[in-house]
């Protein structure tokens, strides 16, 4: 993906809201690979909603910077998935931001959480197994606080 003009704020860099747009596009691609893309909503009337997200902004991005987004599934249960993403400058490789997210699988008729169908759960478990050997991200599990000197 490439940073677009409308995404640049008055500070001359990528506005914080558009980091989430880029991370969301990465999630969409990853979930499409396990059968939870746009067709999933239409064919099964199910989707996933974001319940919580934690973004760390590490380095500025600017107009026309090329970027890539990674996806690592950290944890999974019958209705939820926790994953970690890195937004990198595509040419230079440095990390611009990270995102840790918890999403909930949803029945769109009830608009309530619902278990994954068995086939989808199986593909998610296979993805989790494939990601298990990866190092646990250093920035995952963080909290927001002001550390005081004692």
C-alpha positions, 0 to 999 in steps of 0.5 A: 500500500502507499500513503495517500495525500488525503491521509496527511495531517497538518503535521506533515505526516500520516494522521493517526486514524489512517494507521488504523485504516492500514492495519484494518486492510491487513486484517481484511486480507488475513481473514480472507485467507481463512474464509472470513472475507466480504463473501463470508458476511454475505454467505453466512451472515457472520463477521467479526467486530473489533473489541479492543486495539492498542497502537504504538506509533514508532516512526513517522510515515509521509506522503507516497511512502510504500508500506506493508502490514504483517499479521500474527495470530497470538491467541484464539478461542471459540469466539475471539481472536487476538493478533498483532500487526506491524506496519513497515516501510516497504522499501527500507524495512523499519517499523512505523507502528504496531497494533495489537487487537482483540476481535469478536466473531459476530452473528450479524442477525443477532449482532451478538458474539457467536462461535466460529463455524467448525470449518473457519475455526479449523483454518484459524487453528491451523493459522495459529499453529503456523504462527506459534513458533514465531517469537512473541512480539515485544510490544504485545500485552502492553498497557498505557501508563505514566511511569513515575520515578521513585 
